[in-house]
Amino acid sequence: MGDWSLKAELAADRPAAISITNEVTGTAFSYGHQAPTINGVPYQRQQENSSVLYDYVRGAMQVQESADKPVQTTRAVR
């Protein structure tokens, strides 16, 4: 889609994953267990299955990593 590249794991029998990159700006977002590639180098996550964003923050490219909260159900399973 233009300068953006999107890859997603949608198979129900495999862990969820998504990767979004922009070849022009260098922006990258990744969620899943695989290491995203940032500037040609695999980024080693600090937390398992975290979300990683590599983008401009206050004028400089920075990596931000956030642990995702587990899904909470809203009803009991019967």
All heavy atoms as a GROMACS GRO file, in nm:
protein
  600
    1MET      N    1   0.085  -0.117   0.000
    1MET     CA    2   0.000   0.000   0.000
    1MET      C    3   0.090   0.124   0.000
    1MET      O    4   0.132   0.170   0.106
    1MET     CB    5  -0.091  -0.002   0.121
    1MET     CG    6  -0.195  -0.112   0.115
    1MET     SD    7  -0.330  -0.100   0.232
    1MET     CE    8  -0.246  -0.108   0.388
    2GLY      N    9   0.123   0.168  -0.117
    2GLY     CA   10   0.209   0.285  -0.128
    2GLY      C   11   0.346   0.254  -0.072
    2GLY      O   12   0.408   0.154  -0.106
    3ASP      N   13   0.394   0.340   0.018
    3ASP     CA   14   0.525   0.321   0.081
    3ASP      C   15   0.519   0.226   0.200
    3ASP      O   16   0.621   0.195   0.259
    3ASP     CB   17   0.580   0.456   0.129
    3ASP     CG   18   0.602   0.552   0.013
    3ASP    OD1   19   0.631   0.505  -0.099
    3ASP    OD2   20   0.588   0.674   0.034
    4TRP      N   21   0.399   0.181   0.236
    4TRP     CA   22   0.379   0.096   0.354
    4TRP      C   23   0.377  -0.052   0.316
    4TRP      O   24   0.320  -0.090   0.215
    4TRP     CB   25   0.250   0.132   0.425
    4TRP     CG   26   0.253   0.268   0.486
    4TRP    CD1   27   0.209   0.383   0.427
    4TRP    CD2   28   0.306   0.305   0.612
    4TRP    NE1   29   0.230   0.489   0.511
    4TRP    CE2   30   0.291   0.444   0.626
    4TRP    CE3   31   0.365   0.234   0.715
    4TRP    CZ2   32   0.332   0.513   0.738
    4TRP    CZ3   33   0.406   0.303   0.828
    4TRP    CH2   34   0.390   0.441   0.838
    5SER      N   35   0.438  -0.133   0.401
    5SER     CA   36   0.437  -0.278   0.386
    5SER      C   37   0.372  -0.337   0.510
    5SER      O   38   0.413  -0.305   0.622
    5SER     CB   39   0.580  -0.330   0.370
    5SER     OG   40   0.582  -0.470   0.372
    6LEU      N   41   0.271  -0.421   0.491
    6LEU     CA   42   0.201  -0.484   0.602
    6LEU      C   43   0.211  -0.636   0.589
    6LEU      O   44   0.187  -0.690   0.482
    6LEU     CB   45   0.053  -0.446   0.604
    6LEU     CG   46   0.023  -0.302   0.638
    6LEU    CD1   47   0.026  -0.214   0.518
    6LEU    CD2   48  -0.110  -0.295   0.706
    7LYS      N   49   0.246  -0.701   0.700
    7LYS     CA   50   0.250  -0.847   0.706
    7LYS      C   51   0.178  -0.889   0.833
    7LYS      O   52   0.202  -0.831   0.939
    7LYS     CB   53   0.393  -0.898   0.708
    7LYS     CG   54   0.472  -0.865   0.584
    7LYS     CD   55   0.615  -0.913   0.596
    7LYS     CE   56   0.696  -0.868   0.476
    7LYS     NZ   57   0.836  -0.905   0.488
    8ALA      N   58   0.091  -0.988   0.822
    8ALA     CA   59   0.017  -1.034   0.940
    8ALA      C   60   0.005  -1.185   0.939
    8ALA      O   61  -0.008  -1.247   0.833
    8ALA     CB   62  -0.122  -0.972   0.941
    9GLU      N   63   0.012  -1.245   1.057
    9GLU     CA   64  -0.012  -1.388   1.074
    9GLU      C   65  -0.158  -1.404   1.113
    9GLU      O   66  -0.198  -1.358   1.219
    9GLU     CB   67   0.079  -1.447   1.182
    9GLU     CG   68   0.056  -1.594   1.205
    9GLU     CD   69   0.076  -1.677   1.080
    9GLU    OE1   70   0.189  -1.682   1.030
    9GLU    OE2   71  -0.023  -1.735   1.031
   10LEU      N   72  -0.234  -1.468   1.028
   10LEU     CA   73  -0.377  -1.481   1.051
   10LEU      C   74  -0.422  -1.625   1.075
   10LEU      O   75  -0.538  -1.650   1.104
   10LEU     CB   76  -0.455  -1.423   0.932
   10LEU     CG   77  -0.428  -1.276   0.901
   10LEU    CD1   78  -0.500  -1.235   0.775
   10LEU    CD2   79  -0.467  -1.188   1.018
   11ALA      N   80  -0.330  -1.719   1.064
   11ALA     CA   81  -0.365  -1.859   1.086
   11ALA      C   82  -0.397  -1.882   1.234
   11ALA      O   83  -0.320  -1.843   1.321
   11ALA     CB   84  -0.251  -1.950   1.044
   12ALA      N   85  -0.512  -1.943   1.260
   12ALA     CA   86  -0.557  -1.964   1.398
   12ALA      C   87  -0.466  -2.059   1.476
   12ALA      O   88  -0.460  -2.051   1.599
   12ALA     CB   89  -0.700  -2.018   1.399
   13ASP      N   90  -0.392  -2.144   1.407
   13ASP     CA   91  -0.306  -2.239   1.477
   13ASP      C   92  -0.164  -2.187   1.498
   13ASP      O   93  -0.077  -2.260   1.545
   13ASP     CB   94  -0.302  -2.372   1.400
   13ASP     CG   95  -0.244  -2.357   1.260
   13ASP    OD1   96  -0.246  -2.244   1.206
   13ASP    OD2   97  -0.198  -2.459   1.205
   14ARG      N   98  -0.140  -2.060   1.468
   14ARG     CA   99  -0.008  -1.998   1.490
   14ARG      C  100  -0.024  -1.872   1.574
   14ARG      O  101  -0.130  -1.811   1.577
   14ARG     CB  102   0.054  -1.963   1.355
   14ARG     CG  103   0.072  -2.091   1.269
   14ARG     CD  104   0.137  -2.061   1.142
   14ARG     NE  105   0.276  -2.026   1.172
   14ARG     CZ  106   0.366  -2.003   1.080
   14ARG    NH1  107   0.334  -2.011   0.953
   14ARG    NH2  108   0.488  -1.972   1.112
   15PRO      N  109   0.082  -1.832   1.645
   15PRO     CA  110   0.073  -1.711   1.728
   15PRO      C  111   0.046  -1.585   1.643
   15PRO      O  112   0.096  -1.573   1.531
   15PRO     CB  113   0.212  -1.701   1.792
   15PRO     CG  114   0.273  -1.836   1.780
   15PRO     CD  115   0.212  -1.898   1.657
   16ALA      N  116  -0.034  -1.495   1.698
   16ALA     CA  117  -0.066  -1.370   1.628
   16ALA      C  118   0.060  -1.286   1.608
   16ALA      O  119   0.148  -1.283   1.694
   16ALA     CB  120  -0.169  -1.291   1.707
   17ALA      N  121   0.067  -1.218   1.495
   17ALA     CA  122   0.181  -1.129   1.467
   17ALA      C  123   0.141  -1.029   1.360
   17ALA      O  124   0.058  -1.058   1.273
   17ALA     CB  125   0.302  -1.209   1.420
   18ILE      N  126   0.200  -0.909   1.369
   18ILE     CA  127   0.178  -0.807   1.265
   18ILE      C  128   0.305  -0.723   1.255
   18ILE      O  129   0.371  -0.695   1.356
   18ILE     CB  130   0.055  -0.719   1.293
   18ILE    CG1  131   0.026  -0.629   1.173
   18ILE    CG2  132   0.070  -0.639   1.420
   18ILE    CD1  133  -0.110  -0.564   1.174
   19SER      N  134   0.337  -0.684   1.134
   19SER     CA  135   0.453  -0.600   1.108
   19SER      C  136   0.412  -0.495   1.005
   19SER      O  137   0.356  -0.529   0.900
   19SER     CB  138   0.568  -0.685   1.053
   19SER     OG  139   0.675  -0.603   1.012
   20ILE      N  140   0.438  -0.368   1.036
   20ILE     CA  141   0.406  -0.257   0.947
   20ILE      C  142   0.531  -0.172   0.932
   20ILE      O  143   0.588  -0.128   1.032
   20ILE     CB  144   0.290  -0.172   1.002
   20ILE    CG1  145   0.168  -0.259   1.030
   20ILE    CG2  146   0.257  -0.058   0.907
   20ILE    CD1  147   0.060  -0.190   1.110
   21THR      N  148   0.576  -0.150   0.808
   21THR     CA  149   0.696  -0.070   0.786
   21THR      C  150   0.674   0.030   0.674
   21THR      O  151   0.590   0.009   0.586
   21THR     CB  152   0.817  -0.159   0.749
   21THR    OG1  153   0.784  -0.237   0.636
   21THR    CG2  154   0.856  -0.249   0.864
   22ASN      N  155   0.750   0.138   0.680
   22ASN     CA  156   0.748   0.238   0.574
   22ASN      C  157   0.891   0.253   0.524
   22ASN      O  158   0.981   0.294   0.598
   22ASN     CB  159   0.697   0.372   0.628
   22ASN     CG  160   0.682   0.475   0.517
   22ASN    OD1  161   0.780   0.513   0.454
   22ASN    ND2  162   0.560   0.520   0.495
   23GLU      N  163   0.912   0.217   0.397
   23GLU     CA  164   1.046   0.219   0.339
   23GLU      C  165   1.102   0.361   0.324
   23GLU      O  166   1.222   0.379   0.327
   23GLU     CB  167   1.046   0.148   0.203
   23GLU     CG  168   1.011   0.001   0.212
   23GLU     CD  169   1.112  -0.078   0.293
   23GLU    OE1  170   1.233  -0.048   0.286
   23GLU    OE2  171   1.068  -0.170   0.364
   24VAL      N  172   1.016   0.461   0.310
   24VAL     CA  173   1.062   0.599   0.290
   24VAL      C  174   1.105   0.662   0.422
   24VAL      O  175   1.213   0.721   0.433
   24VAL     CB  176   0.952   0.683   0.221
   24VAL    CG1  177   0.993   0.829   0.214
   24VAL    CG2  178   0.922   0.628   0.083
   25THR      N  179   1.021   0.652   0.526
   25THR     CA  180   1.050   0.718   0.654
   25THR      C  181   1.131   0.631   0.749
   25THR      O  182   1.190   0.682   0.843
   25THR     CB  183   0.920   0.758   0.725
   25THR    OG1  184   0.848   0.639   0.760
   25THR    CG2  185   0.835   0.849   0.639
   26GLY      N  186   1.131   0.498   0.727
   26GLY     CA  187   1.201   0.407   0.818
   26GLY      C  188   1.117   0.367   0.938
   26GLY      O  189   1.162   0.292   1.023
   27THR      N  190   0.994   0.417   0.945
   27THR     CA  191   0.905   0.384   1.055
   27THR      C  192   0.873   0.234   1.053
   27THR      O  193   0.853   0.177   0.947
   27THR     CB  194   0.774   0.464   1.044
   27THR    OG1  195   0.806   0.603   1.047
   27THR    CG2  196   0.677   0.432   1.155
   28ALA      N  197   0.871   0.173   1.172
   28ALA     CA  198   0.839   0.030   1.181
   28ALA      C  199   0.759   0.003   1.308
   28ALA      O  200   0.787   0.059   1.413
   28ALA     CB  201   0.967  -0.052   1.182
   29PHE      N  202   0.657  -0.083   1.295
   29PHE     CA  203   0.580  -0.131   1.410
   29PHE      C  204   0.576  -0.283   1.400
   29PHE      O  205   0.560  -0.339   1.293
   29PHE     CB  206   0.436  -0.077   1.408
   29PHE     CG  207   0.351  -0.140   1.515
   29PHE    CD1  208   0.356  -0.092   1.646
   29PHE    CD2  209   0.271  -0.249   1.488
   29PHE    CE1  210   0.280  -0.152   1.745
   29PHE    CE2  211   0.194  -0.309   1.586
   29PHE     CZ  212   0.199  -0.260   1.715
   30SER      N  213   0.591  -0.348   1.516
   30SER     CA  214   0.590  -0.494   1.517
   30SER      C  215   0.527  -0.545   1.645
   30SER      O  216   0.552  -0.494   1.753
   30SER     CB  217   0.733  -0.547   1.506
   30SER     OG  218   0.735  -0.688   1.516
   31TYR      N  219   0.445  -0.649   1.630
   31TYR     CA  220   0.392  -0.722   1.745
   31TYR      C  221   0.406  -0.871   1.713
   31TYR      O  222   0.377  -0.914   1.602
   31TYR     CB  223   0.243  -0.693   1.770
   31TYR     CG  224   0.185  -0.789   1.870
   31TYR    CD1  225   0.208  -0.772   2.006
   31TYR    CD2  226   0.114  -0.901   1.829
   31TYR    CE1  227   0.160  -0.863   2.098
   31TYR    CE2  228   0.065  -0.992   1.921
   31TYR     CZ  229   0.088  -0.973   2.055
   31TYR     OH  230   0.042  -1.064   2.146
   32GLY      N  231   0.451  -0.947   1.810
   32GLY     CA  232   0.465  -1.090   1.792
   32GLY      C  233   0.592  -1.140   1.855
   32GLY      O  234   0.656  -1.071   1.934
   33HIS      N  235   0.632  -1.261   1.817
   33HIS     CA  236   0.748  -1.321   1.880
   33HIS      C  237   0.876  -1.303   1.800
   33HIS      O  238   0.984  -1.320   1.852
   33HIS     CB  239   0.723  -1.470   1.905
   33HIS     CG  240   0.707  -1.549   1.779
   33HIS    ND1  241   0.589  -1.551   1.708
   33HIS    CD2  242   0.794  -1.626   1.711
   33HIS    CE1  243   0.605  -1.627   1.601
   33HIS    NE2  244   0.727  -1.674   1.600
   34GLN      N  245   0.867  -1.266   1.672
   34GLN     CA  246   0.987  -1.249   1.590
   34GLN      C  247   1.047  -1.111   1.610
   34GLN      O  248   0.976  -1.014   1.634
   34GLN     CB  249   0.955  -1.270   1.443
   34GLN     CG  250   0.920  -1.414   1.411
   34GLN     CD  251   0.900  -1.434   1.262
   34GLN    OE1  252   0.862  -1.342   1.191
   34GLN    NE2  253   0.925  -1.555   1.217
   35ALA      N  254   1.180  -1.104   1.598
   35ALA     CA  255   1.251  -0.976   1.613
   35ALA      C  256   1.229  -0.890   1.489
   35ALA      O  257   1.257  -0.935   1.378
   35ALA     CB  258   1.400  -1.001   1.634
   36PRO      N  259   1.179  -0.766   1.507
   36PRO     CA  260   1.166  -0.678   1.390
   36PRO      C  261   1.304  -0.631   1.344
   36PRO      O  262   1.398  -0.624   1.423
   36PRO     CB  263   1.084  -0.560   1.444
   36PRO     CG  264   1.111  -0.559   1.590
   36PRO     CD  265   1.136  -0.702   1.630
   37THR      N  266   1.316  -0.603   1.215
   37THR     CA  267   1.443  -0.552   1.161
   37THR      C  268   1.436  -0.400   1.157
   37THR      O  269   1.345  -0.342   1.097
   37THR     CB  270   1.467  -0.608   1.020
   37THR    OG1  271   1.470  -0.751   1.029
   37THR    CG2  272   1.598  -0.559   0.963
   38ILE      N  273   1.531  -0.336   1.225
   38ILE     CA  274   1.538  -0.190   1.230
   38ILE      C  275   1.674  -0.147   1.178
   38ILE      O  276   1.777  -0.188   1.232
   38ILE     CB  277   1.515  -0.138   1.374
   38ILE    CG1  278   1.374  -0.177   1.422
   38ILE    CG2  279   1.536   0.012   1.381
   38ILE    CD1  280   1.344  -0.143   1.565
   39ASN      N  281   1.674  -0.069   1.070
   39ASN     CA  282   1.797  -0.027   1.003
   39ASN      C  283   1.882  -0.147   0.964
   39ASN      O  284   2.004  -0.146   0.978
   39ASN     CB  285   1.878   0.070   1.090
   39ASN     CG  286   1.816   0.206   1.096
   39ASN    OD1  287   1.743   0.247   1.005
   39ASN    ND2  288   1.841   0.279   1.203
   40GLY      N  289   1.817  -0.255   0.920
   40GLY     CA  290   1.889  -0.373   0.875
   40GLY      C  291   1.940  -0.464   0.985
   40GLY      O  292   2.006  -0.562   0.958
   41VAL      N  293   1.909  -0.431   1.111
   41VAL     CA  294   1.957  -0.510   1.225
   41VAL      C  295   1.836  -0.563   1.303
   41VAL      O  296   1.747  -0.486   1.337
   41VAL     CB  297   2.045  -0.423   1.318
   41VAL    CG1  298   2.093  -0.502   1.438
   41VAL    CG2  299   2.162  -0.366   1.241
   42PRO      N  300   1.834  -0.694   1.335
   42PRO     CA  301   1.723  -0.746   1.416
   42PRO      C  302   1.723  -0.683   1.555
   42PRO      O  303   1.827  -0.675   1.620
   42PRO     CB  304   1.751  -0.896   1.425
   42PRO     CG  305   1.845  -0.925   1.314
   42PRO     CD  306   1.924  -0.799   1.292
   43TYR      N  307   1.607  -0.633   1.597
   43TYR     CA  308   1.593  -0.572   1.730
   43TYR      C  309   1.554  -0.681   1.829
   43TYR      O  310   1.454  -0.752   1.809
   43TYR     CB  311   1.485  -0.462   1.727
   43TYR     CG  312   1.454  -0.405   1.862
   43TYR    CD1  313   1.538  -0.311   1.920
   43TYR    CD2  314   1.342  -0.446   1.934
   43TYR    CE1  315   1.511  -0.257   2.045
   43TYR    CE2  316   1.313  -0.393   2.058
   43TYR     CZ  317   1.398  -0.299   2.113
   43TYR     OH  318   1.371  -0.248   2.237
   44GLN      N  319   1.631  -0.696   1.934
   44GLN     CA  320   1.602  -0.795   2.037
   44GLN      C  321   1.506  -0.735   2.138
   44GLN      O  322   1.541  -0.641   2.210
   44GLN     CB  323   1.731  -0.842   2.105
   44GLN     CG  324   1.826  -0.909   2.009
   44GLN     CD  325   1.763  -1.027   1.936
   44GLN    OE1  326   1.699  -1.112   1.997
   44GLN    NE2  327   1.780  -1.031   1.805
   45ARG      N  328   1.386  -0.790   2.143
   45ARG     CA  329   1.284  -0.740   2.235
   45ARG      C  330   1.330  -0.755   2.380
   45ARG      O  331   1.392  -0.854   2.416
   45ARG     CB  332   1.154  -0.816   2.217
   45ARG     CG  333   1.090  -0.798   2.082
   45ARG     CD  334   0.967  -0.887   2.070
   45ARG     NE  335   0.918  -0.891   1.934
   45ARG     CZ  336   0.833  -0.803   1.883
   45ARG    NH1  337   0.786  -0.706   1.956
   45ARG    NH2  338   0.794  -0.813   1.758
   46GLN      N  339   1.294  -0.658   2.462
   46GLN     CA  340   1.323  -0.664   2.604
   46GLN      C  341   1.217  -0.745   2.678
   46GLN      O  342   1.242  -0.797   2.786
   46GLN     CB  343   1.330  -0.522   2.664
   46GLN     CG  344   1.430  -0.432   2.594
   46GLN     CD  345   1.570  -0.485   2.599
   46GLN    OE1  346   1.619  -0.520   2.707
   46GLN    NE2  347   1.635  -0.496   2.485
   47GLN      N  348   1.098  -0.755   2.618
   47GLN     CA  349   0.985  -0.827   2.677
   47GLN      C  350   0.922  -0.916   2.571
   47GLN      O  351   0.905  -0.874   2.457
   47GLN     CB  352   0.881  -0.728   2.731
   47GLN     CG  353   0.939  -0.632   2.833
   47GLN     CD  354   0.842  -0.522   2.866
   47GLN    OE1  355   0.728  -0.551   2.901
   47GLN    NE2  356   0.884  -0.398   2.855
   48GLU      N  357   0.885  -1.038   2.609
   48GLU     CA  358   0.827  -1.132   2.516
   48GLU      C  359   0.692  -1.082   2.464
   48GLU      O  360   0.611  -1.028   2.540
   48GLU     CB  361   0.807  -1.267   2.585
   48GLU     CG  362   0.761  -1.376   2.493
   48GLU     CD  363   0.751  -1.510   2.563
   48GLU    OE1  364   0.801  -1.523   2.676
   48GLU    OE2  365   0.692  -1.600   2.504
   49ASN      N  366   0.669  -1.098   2.335
   49ASN     CA  367   0.543  -1.058   2.270
   49ASN      C  368   0.504  -0.914   2.297
   49ASN      O  369   0.388  -0.882   2.317
   49ASN     CB  370   0.429  -1.153   2.309
   49ASN     CG  371   0.449  -1.291   2.252
   49ASN    OD1  372   0.503  -1.307   2.144
   49ASN    ND2  373   0.406  -1.390   2.326
   50SER      N  374   0.601  -0.826   2.296
   50SER     CA  375   0.573  -0.683   2.317
   50SER      C  376   0.542  -0.617   2.184
   50SER      O  377   0.562  -0.674   2.077
   50SER     CB  378   0.694  -0.616   2.381
   50SER     OG  379   0.805  -0.625   2.293
   51SER      N  380   0.492  -0.495   2.190
   51SER     CA  381   0.474  -0.411   2.072
   51SER      C  382   0.596  -0.320   2.062
   51SER      O  383   0.637  -0.260   2.162
   51SER     CB  384   0.348  -0.326   2.085
   51SER     OG  385   0.233  -0.407   2.084
   52VAL      N  386   0.654  -0.312   1.944
   52VAL     CA  387   0.773  -0.230   1.922
   52VAL      C  388   0.741  -0.126   1.815
   52VAL      O  389   0.691  -0.160   1.708
   52VAL     CB  390   0.893  -0.317   1.877
   52VAL    CG1  391   1.013  -0.230   1.846
   52VAL    CG2  392   0.927  -0.420   1.983
   53LEU      N  393   0.770   0.000   1.845
   53LEU     CA  394   0.751   0.110   1.749
   53LEU      C  395   0.884   0.181   1.731
   53LEU      O  396   0.948   0.222   1.829
   53LEU     CB  397   0.646   0.208   1.799
   53LEU     CG  398   0.624   0.332   1.711
   53LEU    CD1  399   0.571   0.294   1.574
   53LEU    CD2  400   0.532   0.432   1.780
   54TYR      N  401   0.928   0.194   1.606
   54TYR     CA  402   1.050   0.268   1.573
   54TYR      C  403   1.004   0.385   1.487
   54TYR      O  404   0.957   0.368   1.375
   54TYR     CB  405   1.147   0.179   1.497
   54TYR     CG  406   1.276   0.246   1.457
   54TYR    CD1  407   1.368   0.287   1.553
   54TYR    CD2  408   1.306   0.269   1.324
   54TYR    CE1  409   1.487   0.347   1.517
   54TYR    CE2  410   1.425   0.329   1.286
   54TYR     CZ  411   1.515   0.367   1.383
   54TYR     OH  412   1.633   0.428   1.347
   55ASP      N  413   1.013   0.507   1.542
   55ASP     CA  414   0.959   0.624   1.473
   55ASP      C  415   1.024   0.750   1.527
   55ASP      O  416   1.098   0.746   1.626
   55ASP     CB  417   0.808   0.630   1.493
   55ASP     CG  418   0.736   0.717   1.390
   55ASP    OD1  419   0.801   0.766   1.296
   55ASP    OD2  420   0.614   0.734   1.404
   56TYR      N  421   0.992   0.862   1.465
   56TYR     CA  422   1.044   0.991   1.513
   56TYR      C  423   0.975   1.031   1.643
   56TYR      O  424   0.851   1.030   1.652
   56TYR     CB  425   1.020   1.101   1.410
   56TYR     CG  426   1.122   1.099   1.299
   56TYR    CD1  427   1.092   1.039   1.177
   56TYR    CD2  428   1.247   1.155   1.316
   56TYR    CE1  429   1.186   1.036   1.075
   56TYR    CE2  430   1.341   1.152   1.215
   56TYR     CZ  431   1.310   1.093   1.095
   56TYR     OH  432   1.403   1.089   0.994
   57VAL      N  433   1.054   1.064   1.745
   57VAL     CA  434   1.005   1.117   1.871
   57VAL      C  435   1.088   1.242   1.900
   57VAL      O  436   1.210   1.233   1.914
   57VAL     CB  437   1.020   1.014   1.987
   57VAL    CG1  438   0.974   1.075   2.118
   57VAL    CG2  439   0.943   0.887   1.955
   58ARG      N  440   1.022   1.356   1.904
   58ARG     CA  441   1.090   1.484   1.925
   58ARG      C  442   1.207   1.504   1.828
   58ARG      O  443   1.315   1.546   1.865
   58ARG     CB  444   1.138   1.495   2.070
   58ARG     CG  445   1.024   1.498   2.171
   58ARG     CD  446   1.076   1.518   2.313
   58ARG     NE  447   0.969   1.504   2.407
   58ARG     CZ  448   0.934   1.390   2.467
   58ARG    NH1  449   0.998   1.279   2.441
   58ARG    NH2  450   0.834   1.387   2.552
   59GLY      N  451   1.184   1.467   1.701
   59GLY     CA  452   1.281   1.491   1.596
   59GLY      C  453   1.390   1.387   1.580
   59GLY      O  454   1.475   1.401   1.493
   60ALA      N  455   1.391   1.283   1.662
   60ALA     CA  456   1.493   1.179   1.651
   60ALA      C  457   1.427   1.041   1.644
   60ALA      O  458   1.325   1.017   1.708
   60ALA     CB  459   1.587   1.184   1.771
   61MET      N  460   1.487   0.952   1.565
   61MET     CA  461   1.434   0.815   1.556
   61MET      C  462   1.463   0.743   1.687
   61MET      O  463   1.575   0.744   1.736
   61MET     CB  464   1.496   0.740   1.440
   61MET     CG  465   1.453   0.791   1.304
   61MET     SD  466   1.276   0.774   1.271
   61MET     CE  467   1.268   0.609   1.206
   62GLN      N  468   1.359   0.684   1.745
   62GLN     CA  469   1.372   0.613   1.872
   62GLN      C  470   1.289   0.485   1.870
   62GLN      O  471   1.189   0.477   1.799
   62GLN     CB  472   1.326   0.700   1.988
   62GLN     CG  473   1.410   0.823   2.010
   62GLN     CD  474   1.362   0.903   2.130
   62GLN    OE1  475   1.284   0.855   2.211
   62GLN    NE2  476   1.410   1.025   2.142
   63VAL      N  477   1.332   0.389   1.951
   63VAL     CA  478   1.256   0.266   1.968
   63VAL      C  479   1.175   0.277   2.096
   63VAL      O  480   1.228   0.314   2.200
   63VAL     CB  481   1.348   0.143   1.977
   63VAL    CG1  482   1.268   0.017   2.008
   63VAL    CG2  483   1.425   0.125   1.847
   64GLN      N  484   1.046   0.246   2.088
   64GLN     CA  485   0.960   0.240   2.205
   64GLN      C  486   0.901   0.100   2.211
   64GLN      O  487   0.851   0.050   2.110
   64GLN     CB  488   0.849   0.344   2.198
   64GLN     CG  489   0.900   0.486   2.199
   64GLN     CD  490   0.787   0.586   2.192
   64GLN    OE1  491   0.676   0.555   2.152
   64GLN    NE2  492   0.817   0.710   2.229
   65GLU      N  493   0.911   0.037   2.327
   65GLU     CA  494   0.860  -0.098   2.344
   65GLU      C  495   0.763  -0.100   2.460
   65GLU      O  496   0.787  -0.039   2.563
   65GLU     CB  497   0.976  -0.194   2.371
   65GLU     CG  498   0.935  -0.338   2.380
   65GLU     CD  499   1.054  -0.432   2.388
   65GLU    OE1  500   1.169  -0.389   2.371
   65GLU    OE2  501   1.030  -0.551   2.412
   66SER      N  502   0.653  -0.171   2.440
   66SER     CA  503   0.549  -0.176   2.542
   66SER      C  504   0.497  -0.318   2.556
   66SER      O  505   0.466  -0.383   2.456
   66SER     CB  506   0.434  -0.082   2.503
   66SER     OG  507   0.330  -0.091   2.597
   67ALA      N  508   0.488  -0.364   2.682
   67ALA     CA  509   0.430  -0.496   2.707
   67ALA      C  510   0.279  -0.485   2.692
   67ALA      O  511   0.218  -0.388   2.735
   67ALA     CB  512   0.466  -0.544   2.846
   68ASP      N  513   0.222  -0.582   2.628
   68ASP     CA  514   0.078  -0.581   2.607
   68ASP      C  515   0.008  -0.645   2.726
   68ASP      O  516   0.059  -0.738   2.788
   68ASP     CB  517   0.042  -0.655   2.478
   68ASP     CG  518   0.100  -0.583   2.358
   68ASP    OD1  519   0.091  -0.460   2.353
   68ASP    OD2  520   0.153  -0.650   2.270
   69LYS      N  521  -0.109  -0.594   2.759
   69LYS     CA  522  -0.188  -0.650   2.868
   69LYS      C  523  -0.260  -0.774   2.821
   69LYS      O  524  -0.309  -0.778   2.707
   69LYS     CB  525  -0.290  -0.547   2.918
   69LYS     CG  526  -0.227  -0.426   2.980
   69LYS     CD  527  -0.332  -0.331   3.028
   69LYS     CE  528  -0.267  -0.209   3.090
   69LYS     NZ  529  -0.366  -0.113   3.136
   70PRO      N  530  -0.270  -0.877   2.906
   70PRO     CA  531  -0.346  -0.995   2.866
   70PRO      C  532  -0.494  -0.963   2.846
   70PRO      O  533  -0.547  -0.874   2.911
   70PRO     CB  534  -0.328  -1.092   2.983
   70PRO     CG  535  -0.242  -1.025   3.083
   70PRO     CD  536  -0.212  -0.886   3.036
   71VAL      N  537  -0.556  -1.034   2.756
   71VAL     CA  538  -0.697  -1.014   2.728
   71VAL      C  539  -0.780  -1.055   2.848
   71VAL      O  540  -0.756  -1.159   2.909
   71VAL     CB  541  -0.741  -1.096   2.604
   71VAL    CG1  542  -0.889  -1.085   2.580
   71VAL    CG2  543  -0.663  -1.051   2.483
   72GLN      N  544  -0.876  -0.972   2.886
   72GLN     CA  545  -0.965  -1.004   2.996
   72GLN      C  546  -1.104  -1.032   2.938
   72GLN      O  547  -1.158  -0.952   2.864
   72GLN     CB  548  -0.972  -0.887   3.094
   72GLN     CG  549  -0.841  -0.860   3.163
   72GLN     CD  550  -0.853  -0.745   3.260
   72GLN    OE1  551  -0.951  -0.672   3.261
   72GLN    NE2  552  -0.752  -0.727   3.342
   73THR      N  553  -1.157  -1.147   2.974
   73THR     CA  554  -1.289  -1.181   2.923
   73THR      C  555  -1.395  -1.101   2.998
   73THR      O  556  -1.376  -1.061   3.114
   73THR     CB  557  -1.318  -1.330   2.937
   73THR    OG1  558  -1.312  -1.364   3.075
   73THR    CG2  559  -1.217  -1.413   2.861
   74THR      N  560  -1.508  -1.081   2.933
   74THR     CA  561  -1.617  -1.005   2.996
   74THR      C  562  -1.732  -1.094   3.039
   74THR      O  563  -1.830  -1.047   3.095
   74THR     CB  564  -1.671  -0.900   2.898
   74THR    OG1  565  -1.715  -0.965   2.779
   74THR    CG2  566  -1.563  -0.797   2.866
   75ARG      N  567  -1.717  -1.224   3.014
   75ARG     CA  568  -1.822  -1.317   3.058
   75ARG      C  569  -1.759  -1.453   3.087
   75ARG      O  570  -1.650  -1.483   3.041
   75ARG     CB  571  -1.929  -1.330   2.954
   75ARG     CG  572  -1.879  -1.380   2.822
   75ARG     CD  573  -1.988  -1.380   2.720
   75ARG     NE  574  -1.926  -1.392   2.590
   75ARG     CZ  575  -1.984  -1.447   2.487
   75ARG    NH1  576  -2.106  -1.495   2.500
   75ARG    NH2  577  -1.925  -1.454   2.373
   76ALA      N  578  -1.829  -1.531   3.160
   76ALA     CA  579  -1.779  -1.664   3.198
   76ALA      C  580  -1.797  -1.761   3.082
   76ALA      O  581  -1.895  -1.754   3.008
   76ALA     CB  582  -1.854  -1.715   3.320
   77VAL      N  583  -1.702  -1.852   3.067
   77VAL     CA  584  -1.711  -1.956   2.966
   77VAL      C  585  -1.790  -2.072   3.025
   77VAL      O  586  -1.768  -2.114   3.136
   77VAL     CB  587  -1.570  -2.002   2.924
   77VAL    CG1  588  -1.580  -2.116   2.824
   77VAL    CG2  589  -1.492  -1.886   2.868
   78ARG      N  590  -1.883  -2.125   2.950
   78ARG     CA  591  -1.967  -2.235   3.000
   78ARG      C  592  -1.928  -2.365   2.936
   78ARG      O  593  -1.894  -2.382   2.830
   78ARG     CB  594  -2.113  -2.205   2.974
   78ARG     CG  595  -2.156  -2.086   3.051
   78ARG     CD  596  -2.300  -2.053   3.017
   78ARG     NE  597  -2.325  -1.918   3.062
   78ARG     CZ  598  -2.436  -1.882   3.121
   78ARG    NH1  599  -2.532  -1.968   3.142
   78ARG    NH2  600  -2.455  -1.759   3.158
   0.00000   0.00000   0.00000
